[in-house]
Amino acid sequence: MTRQTTTPCLRLLTTVPSAEALSWQLDDLGALAIEQQDATTMHKAAANRAVLIAGFADGVGRDQALAALRASIDPSDYVEAVDITDDGWGDAWRAFFKPVVLSMIEVTTPWMQPTRPELQSVIIDPGQAFGTGGHATTRLILRLLEQRVSRGTCPERLLDVGTGSGILAICAVKLGATRVTAVDIDEECIAQTQKNAQRNGVAAHIDAAVGSAENLDDTWDLVLANIDLAAFRSCAEAIARTVSPTGEALLSGLLVDQVEECLACWPGFTATQTITDDGWAAVVVRRGR
Protein backbone atom coordinates (compact mmCIF):
# COMPACT_ATOMS: atom_id res chain seq x y z
CA MET A 1 0.00 0.00 0.00
CA THR A 2 1.36 3.44 -0.96
CA ARG A 3 1.82 5.85 1.93
CA GLN A 4 0.08 9.16 1.36
CA THR A 5 1.26 12.51 2.65
CA THR A 6 -0.48 15.87 2.57
CA THR A 7 1.40 19.10 1.94
CA PRO A 8 0.02 22.56 2.81
CA CYS A 9 0.20 24.62 -0.37
CA LEU A 10 -0.82 27.87 -2.01
CA ARG A 11 -2.28 28.00 -5.51
CA LEU A 12 -1.81 31.37 -7.19
CA LEU A 13 -3.29 32.40 -10.55
CA THR A 14 -1.40 35.23 -12.26
CA THR A 15 -0.07 36.38 -15.63
CA VAL A 16 3.00 34.81 -17.22
CA PRO A 17 5.09 38.04 -16.98
CA SER A 18 4.33 38.31 -13.24
CA ALA A 19 5.02 34.67 -12.43
CA GLU A 20 8.77 34.92 -11.88
CA ALA A 21 8.59 37.84 -9.46
CA LEU A 22 5.81 36.10 -7.54
CA SER A 23 7.91 32.91 -7.42
CA TRP A 24 10.70 34.88 -5.77
CA GLN A 25 8.16 36.37 -3.35
CA LEU A 26 6.85 32.91 -2.48
CA ASP A 27 10.42 31.76 -1.89
CA ASP A 28 10.99 34.72 0.45
CA LEU A 29 7.79 33.79 2.28
CA GLY A 30 9.12 30.31 3.03
CA ALA A 31 7.95 28.10 0.18
CA LEU A 32 9.99 24.89 0.02
CA ALA A 33 9.13 24.14 -3.61
CA ILE A 34 7.28 26.01 -6.35
CA GLU A 35 5.79 24.55 -9.52
CA GLN A 36 4.76 26.80 -12.41
CA GLN A 37 2.09 25.68 -14.85
CA ASP A 38 1.49 27.61 -18.06
CA ALA A 39 0.79 27.00 -21.74
CA THR A 40 4.24 25.40 -22.22
CA THR A 41 4.19 22.89 -19.34
CA MET A 42 2.81 19.38 -19.02
CA HIS A 43 -0.10 20.63 -16.89
CA LYS A 44 -1.52 23.44 -18.99
CA ALA A 45 -2.84 26.85 -17.97
CA ALA A 46 -4.79 29.26 -20.13
CA ALA A 47 -2.93 31.36 -22.68
CA ASN A 48 -0.88 34.14 -21.08
CA ARG A 49 -1.79 32.87 -17.62
CA ALA A 50 0.29 30.96 -15.09
CA VAL A 51 -0.57 28.87 -12.05
CA LEU A 52 1.98 28.75 -9.24
CA ILE A 53 1.71 25.93 -6.70
CA ALA A 54 3.93 26.45 -3.65
CA GLY A 55 4.46 23.88 -0.92
CA PHE A 56 5.22 24.80 2.71
CA ALA A 57 6.65 22.93 5.67
CA ASP A 58 3.50 23.43 7.74
CA GLY A 59 0.10 25.05 7.70
CA VAL A 60 1.16 27.97 9.90
CA GLY A 61 3.83 29.08 7.44
CA ARG A 62 1.43 28.58 4.54
CA ASP A 63 -1.28 30.69 6.18
CA GLN A 64 1.16 33.49 7.01
CA ALA A 65 2.28 33.55 3.39
CA LEU A 66 -1.35 33.60 2.26
CA ALA A 67 -2.08 36.68 4.36
CA ALA A 68 1.03 38.46 3.07
CA LEU A 69 0.16 37.73 -0.56
CA ARG A 70 -3.46 38.79 -0.25
CA ALA A 71 -2.22 42.15 1.02
CA SER A 72 0.26 42.67 -1.82
CA ILE A 73 -0.73 40.95 -5.07
CA ASP A 74 -2.43 42.62 -8.01
CA PRO A 75 -6.24 42.65 -7.72
CA SER A 76 -6.46 40.65 -10.96
CA ASP A 77 -4.46 37.80 -9.40
CA TYR A 78 -5.98 35.13 -7.18
CA VAL A 79 -4.46 33.06 -4.37
CA GLU A 80 -5.95 30.29 -2.23
CA ALA A 81 -4.82 27.74 0.35
CA VAL A 82 -4.98 24.09 -0.70
CA ASP A 83 -3.79 20.81 0.80
CA ILE A 84 -2.28 18.54 -1.82
CA THR A 85 -2.11 14.81 -1.20
CA ASP A 86 0.89 12.98 -2.65
CA ASP A 87 0.01 9.38 -3.45
CA GLY A 88 3.57 8.31 -4.11
CA TRP A 89 4.40 10.18 -7.31
CA GLY A 90 6.38 12.85 -5.37
CA ASP A 91 9.64 11.99 -7.13
CA ALA A 92 8.03 11.55 -10.55
CA TRP A 93 8.78 15.19 -11.41
CA ARG A 94 12.39 14.09 -11.86
CA ALA A 95 11.42 12.38 -15.10
CA PHE A 96 10.58 15.74 -16.64
CA PHE A 97 14.12 17.13 -16.27
CA LYS A 98 15.98 16.69 -19.52
CA PRO A 99 19.73 17.07 -20.18
CA VAL A 100 20.64 20.60 -21.23
CA VAL A 101 23.01 20.31 -24.18
CA LEU A 102 24.99 23.31 -25.38
CA SER A 103 28.01 23.63 -27.66
CA MET A 104 30.60 22.71 -25.04
CA ILE A 105 28.63 21.62 -21.96
CA GLU A 106 25.96 19.09 -21.09
CA VAL A 107 24.14 19.73 -17.81
CA THR A 108 22.42 16.80 -16.13
CA THR A 109 21.08 15.99 -12.67
CA PRO A 110 22.32 13.17 -10.40
CA TRP A 111 19.51 10.87 -11.55
CA MET A 112 20.33 11.29 -15.29
CA GLN A 113 22.92 9.71 -17.52
CA PRO A 114 24.98 12.06 -19.75
CA THR A 115 24.17 11.62 -23.43
CA ARG A 116 27.13 13.46 -25.00
CA PRO A 117 30.46 12.14 -23.66
CA GLU A 118 32.42 14.49 -25.92
CA LEU A 119 31.08 17.52 -24.01
CA GLN A 120 32.04 18.83 -20.58
CA SER A 121 29.70 17.07 -18.14
CA VAL A 122 28.18 19.15 -15.32
CA ILE A 123 25.93 17.49 -12.73
CA ILE A 124 23.61 19.82 -10.82
CA ASP A 125 21.27 18.89 -8.00
CA PRO A 126 19.14 22.01 -7.45
CA GLY A 127 17.95 21.04 -3.97
CA GLN A 128 15.91 24.09 -2.94
CA ALA A 129 18.11 26.40 -5.03
CA PHE A 130 17.41 27.82 -8.46
CA GLY A 131 19.14 26.45 -11.52
CA THR A 132 19.57 23.18 -13.40
CA GLY A 133 20.25 24.83 -16.74
CA GLY A 134 16.79 24.05 -18.02
CA HIS A 135 15.46 27.58 -17.74
CA ALA A 136 16.09 29.92 -20.66
CA THR A 137 17.70 32.56 -18.43
CA THR A 138 20.42 30.12 -17.39
CA ARG A 139 20.94 28.76 -20.90
CA LEU A 140 21.42 32.28 -22.22
CA ILE A 141 24.33 33.08 -19.91
CA LEU A 142 25.87 29.68 -20.60
CA ARG A 143 25.70 30.43 -24.33
CA LEU A 144 27.42 33.78 -23.75
CA LEU A 145 30.10 32.07 -21.68
CA GLU A 146 30.70 29.49 -24.39
CA GLN A 147 31.06 32.24 -27.00
CA ARG A 148 33.80 33.90 -24.96
CA VAL A 149 35.60 30.62 -24.41
CA SER A 150 35.50 29.81 -28.12
CA ARG A 151 36.96 33.25 -28.91
CA GLY A 152 39.59 32.95 -26.20
CA THR A 153 38.28 36.05 -24.41
CA CYS A 154 36.91 34.47 -21.22
CA PRO A 155 38.98 35.61 -18.22
CA GLU A 156 40.24 33.17 -15.61
CA ARG A 157 38.65 35.14 -12.71
CA LEU A 158 34.88 35.62 -12.63
CA LEU A 159 32.17 36.80 -10.25
CA ASP A 160 28.76 35.08 -10.09
CA VAL A 161 26.12 37.22 -8.35
CA GLY A 162 23.03 35.35 -7.14
CA THR A 163 24.63 31.97 -7.78
CA GLY A 164 21.57 29.82 -6.89
CA SER A 165 22.59 26.19 -7.35
CA GLY A 166 26.07 27.26 -8.48
CA ILE A 167 25.49 26.15 -12.05
CA LEU A 168 27.11 29.19 -13.72
CA ALA A 169 30.14 29.15 -11.43
CA ILE A 170 30.66 25.42 -11.95
CA CYS A 171 30.24 25.64 -15.73
CA ALA A 172 32.69 28.56 -15.83
CA VAL A 173 35.34 26.43 -14.12
CA LYS A 174 34.60 23.51 -16.44
CA LEU A 175 35.16 25.91 -19.35
CA GLY A 176 38.55 27.04 -18.04
CA ALA A 177 38.11 29.60 -15.26
CA THR A 178 40.54 29.08 -12.40
CA ARG A 179 38.83 31.16 -9.71
CA VAL A 180 35.14 32.03 -9.39
CA THR A 181 33.67 34.06 -6.55
CA ALA A 182 30.01 33.09 -6.05
CA VAL A 183 27.64 35.00 -3.75
CA ASP A 184 23.99 34.63 -2.86
CA ILE A 185 21.87 36.09 -0.07
CA ASP A 186 20.30 32.66 0.58
CA GLU A 187 22.26 30.30 2.84
CA GLU A 188 20.58 27.27 1.24
CA CYS A 189 21.86 28.35 -2.17
CA ILE A 190 25.43 28.61 -0.91
CA ALA A 191 25.19 25.20 0.76
CA GLN A 192 23.87 23.71 -2.49
CA THR A 193 26.57 25.47 -4.54
CA GLN A 194 29.26 23.97 -2.32
CA LYS A 195 27.73 20.48 -2.63
CA ASN A 196 27.45 20.77 -6.40
CA ALA A 197 31.00 22.11 -6.69
CA GLN A 198 32.27 19.09 -4.76
CA ARG A 199 30.16 16.75 -6.88
CA ASN A 200 31.78 18.17 -10.02
CA GLY A 201 35.32 18.19 -8.63
CA VAL A 202 35.71 21.98 -8.84
CA ALA A 203 35.29 23.04 -5.19
CA ALA A 204 38.91 24.21 -4.97
CA HIS A 205 38.22 26.80 -7.69
CA ILE A 206 35.00 28.32 -6.29
CA ASP A 207 34.76 30.70 -3.34
CA ALA A 208 31.07 30.57 -2.37
CA ALA A 209 29.76 32.78 0.41
CA VAL A 210 26.51 34.25 1.70
CA GLY A 211 26.34 37.89 0.68
CA SER A 212 25.68 40.27 -2.18
CA ALA A 213 27.61 42.56 -4.49
CA GLU A 214 27.42 45.26 -1.82
CA ASN A 215 29.71 43.15 0.40
CA LEU A 216 32.47 42.96 -2.22
CA ASP A 217 35.38 45.37 -2.60
CA ASP A 218 37.18 43.74 -5.54
CA THR A 219 36.60 43.97 -9.30
CA TRP A 220 36.40 41.34 -12.02
CA ASP A 221 36.78 41.40 -15.80
CA LEU A 222 33.64 39.27 -16.14
CA VAL A 223 30.59 39.40 -13.87
CA LEU A 224 27.60 37.06 -14.22
CA ALA A 225 24.20 38.05 -12.85
CA ASN A 226 21.17 35.87 -13.53
CA ILE A 227 18.66 37.48 -11.18
CA ASP A 228 15.55 39.47 -12.22
CA LEU A 229 14.47 43.01 -12.99
CA ALA A 230 13.43 43.79 -9.42
CA ALA A 231 16.85 42.71 -8.17
CA PHE A 232 18.62 44.77 -10.83
CA ARG A 233 16.61 47.82 -9.79
CA SER A 234 17.91 47.49 -6.23
CA CYS A 235 21.47 46.28 -6.75
CA ALA A 236 22.67 47.16 -10.28
CA GLU A 237 24.77 49.99 -8.87
CA ALA A 238 26.52 47.64 -6.45
CA ILE A 239 27.08 45.04 -9.16
CA ALA A 240 28.43 47.72 -11.50
CA ARG A 241 31.12 48.59 -8.94
CA THR A 242 32.44 45.02 -9.19
CA VAL A 243 33.08 45.31 -12.96
CA SER A 244 36.67 46.26 -13.76
CA PRO A 245 37.36 49.37 -15.93
CA THR A 246 37.75 47.13 -19.00
CA GLY A 247 35.30 44.46 -17.88
CA GLU A 248 31.83 43.38 -18.88
CA ALA A 249 28.76 41.92 -17.19
CA LEU A 250 26.42 39.23 -18.52
CA LEU A 251 22.89 40.02 -17.31
CA SER A 252 19.97 37.59 -17.44
CA GLY A 253 16.68 36.86 -15.71
CA LEU A 254 14.89 39.36 -17.97
CA LEU A 255 11.86 39.10 -20.17
CA VAL A 256 12.51 40.58 -23.60
CA ASP A 257 10.34 43.61 -22.89
CA GLN A 258 12.26 44.32 -19.65
CA VAL A 259 15.65 44.82 -21.31
CA GLU A 260 15.42 48.59 -21.76
CA GLU A 261 14.31 49.16 -18.18
CA CYS A 262 17.19 47.04 -16.95
CA LEU A 263 19.71 48.95 -19.07
CA ALA A 264 18.47 52.20 -17.51
CA CYS A 265 19.87 50.85 -14.22
CA TRP A 266 23.37 50.76 -15.75
CA PRO A 267 24.45 54.38 -16.44
CA GLY A 268 27.95 54.57 -17.85
CA PHE A 269 27.62 51.14 -19.47
CA THR A 270 26.85 50.23 -23.08
CA ALA A 271 24.90 47.18 -24.22
CA THR A 272 27.13 45.33 -26.68
CA GLN A 273 25.09 42.16 -27.25
CA THR A 274 21.57 40.85 -26.64
CA ILE A 275 20.43 37.28 -27.17
CA THR A 276 16.96 35.81 -26.62
CA ASP A 277 15.37 32.44 -25.96
CA ASP A 278 11.69 31.61 -25.47
CA GLY A 279 10.71 35.20 -24.58
CA TRP A 280 13.68 35.74 -22.25
CA ALA A 281 16.75 37.88 -22.88
CA ALA A 282 20.34 38.18 -21.73
CA VAL A 283 22.36 41.35 -22.26
CA VAL A 284 26.08 42.03 -22.25
CA VAL A 285 27.07 45.45 -20.87
CA ARG A 286 30.52 47.04 -20.90
CA ARG A 287 31.85 50.23 -19.34
CA GLY A 288 31.90 53.29 -21.59
CA ARG A 289 29.85 54.65 -24.44
N, C-alpha and C positions, 0 to 999 in steps of 0.2 A: 504493500500500500504506500502511495506517495505522500510524504509529509507536506502539509500545506502551511504556509506562513502568510501573514497579512502585514502589509507595509502601509503606514500612514503617508498619504501623498496629497499633492495639489495638482489639479488640472487647470491649465490656464490657456484660454483662447485669445490669440492676438494676431497681428499681421506678421508676415515674413520679415520685413525690415526691422521690426521691433523685437524679434525673437531672441537675437543674440544678446542685446542689452538686458533683456529680462532674464535670460539664462544666467548671466553674471550676477544679477540681483538675487536670484534664487540661491545661487552658490553662496553669496554673502550672507544670506538668511539661514544658512545651515543645511541646504539640500545635500544629500549624500550622492545622489545620481540624478541626472536630468536627461530625459528622452525628448527629442523634437520630432514631431510628425508633421509633414507638409506634403505638397503634391509630388515630391521627388522620393519619398520614403516608402518602405514596404506598407506601413499603415498610413493610408492617405488622409489628407485634410483638403478642404476646399481650396480652390485656386486663390493664391495670394494670402492664404491664411495659414497659421501654424498653431499646433497644439503642443504645449509643453507639459510633460508629466514629471513631477519632481518628487522623489522619495526622501523621507526624513527618518531619523533614528527613532523618534517617538512622537506620539500625538501632541504633546505639549509644544515641541519645537515646530511641528507642522502648523498648529493653530496660531502660534505667535507670528509665523511667516505669513499666514493668511491675513491676519489683521494688518500687518505692515503693507502688504500688497494692495489690499482693498483701499488703503488710505493714499496710495501713490500711483496706481496704474491709470492709464487713459480710460475715460468713461466708456469707450467703445470696446475695451477688453473685458474679459470675464474670467473670474477665478473661483474655484470651488474646492472644498475638501472632499477627498475620496479615500477609501481604504481598498487597496488592490491586493487580491489574493493570488499568491504564486503557487501554482500546482505542480511545480517541479521543473518548469522550463526556464528558471531564473538565469541559467548559464547559456541558454540557447542563443541569446543575442550575440555571443561570440562568433557564431557561424556567419554573421552578416558583416564582419570585418573582412576586408579583402587586402591582399598585399598591395602596397603602393609602389609602383615601379616608375622610376624616373630614368634619366640618361645614365647616371652613374651609381645610383643608390636604389636598393629595394628595402622598403620598410615593412616589417612583419611584426606580429605579436608573439608572445611565448607559445601560444597554442597553434601557430601556423608553421608550415614548412616553406622555406624560401623556394622560389620558382626560377630564379635567375642567378645561378652560381657565379656567373662572370661579373656580376655587379657587387658593389660594397653592400654587405648585409648589415642592417640595423634592426635590432629587436627592441620594441618599445611596449612596456606594460603601462597603460595610462593610470592604473589605480584610480584615485579620485582626481587626478590632474588632467589638464587639457592637452590633447595632442597625441595622435597615433600616425599622423601624416595623411589621414583620409580626408580631412577637411581642406577645402580649396585654399583657405588662407595660409595653411602650413605648406601645401604643395607649391604655392607661388614663391614663397621665400626659398624653398629648397631649389626651385628652378633657377632663381637668381643666383644662389650660391654656386650651383653647378656651372652656370655661364662664366662666373668669375674664375672658377677653377680651370675650366677649359681654356680660358684666355691667359692663364697664369697671372691673374691680377688679384687673387684672393690672399689677403694678408694672413700671417701665421697667428696673430693675436686678434681675438674678436670679443665683443660683448653681446650677450643675449639678455635682453630686458623682458621680463615676464616669461620666464623659461617654461612654465607649465610642467610637462612630463620630461623636459630636457631634450626633446627630439632635435631641435635645431642645433643645440650645442654639440650633441653627440654626432650628428651628421657632419657638422663642420670639422670635427676632429677626424672622422673617417675620411673626409675629403682632403685632409692635409694640415689643418690648423694644429698648432702645437700647444696653445694655451687659450682657453675660453673661460671668461668670467660669466657666470650665469646667476641672475638675481630674480627673485619673485617675492611678493609680499606674503604669499601663502606658505606656511611651514610644510604642509602636506606636499606641495609641489616640489619643494627643495628635497624633501625626503625621497620622493619618487624619482627625481632627477639623479640623485646619488645612487639609488638602486639600479636605475637603467644604465648609468655610466659604468657601474661595476659589471653589469650583465654583458655589456658590449666591450669590456676590456679597455675603457678609455678614462677611467676615474682619475688617473694621475694627471690628465691633461685638462680637467675641468674643475674650476673653483666655483662651487655652488653655495650660495648663502642667501638667507632671508634678508630682504631689503629691496630698495628701489634705486632708480638712477640718482635720486637726490642724495643717497648715502655714498656716492662714488666721487672720488676726486682725481681720477685718472682719465686719460683719453685713449680712444682706439681708432684705428683706420677704418674699421668696419663694425657697425652697430646693427644688430638685428632686433626688431621690435614687432612682434605679432600680438597686438593687444586689441583695442577697438577704439572707435572715435571718441567715446567718452573719456577713455584713459589718455588719449593723445591731447584732448583739451586740457586735462589737468597736469600732465607731466611732460609734454613735448619740450618745454623749455629746459627741464632738467636733463632729458635725454640728449637734447642738442648740445649741452655742455660737455657730454662725454665723447662727442665726435671730434677727432683731431682736425687741425686746420686744413689738411688735404684729404680728410676722410669722407666717408659716405655712410648713409643709414638706409637699411632696407625696411620699409614700413608695410605692415599687412594688418589684417583684421578689419578691412574696410569694404563696404559695399561700393560698387562702381560710382554711385551718385554721391558718395561721401568724400571722394578724393579731394575735391577742391576745398571743402571745409577743413579737411585735415591739413592740406598744404598751407592754409592760412595760419596754422599754428606754428609754422616753421619759417619765420622771417629771417632773411639772410641766407636762406638755402634755395637751391634751384632743383626742380624735378628734372631728372635726366632720363628716366625710363619709367614706363607704366606697363604692367602686364595684367591680364584679366583671366578669370576662370570661373564659369558658372555663376556670373553675377557679382563676383568678388574681385577686388583689385589689390595689387601690391605696387608700391611706388618707391623708386630710388631717389633720394635727395642728397645733394652735395653742397658744401659751403660755397658761397659766392653767387654771382649773377651772370 
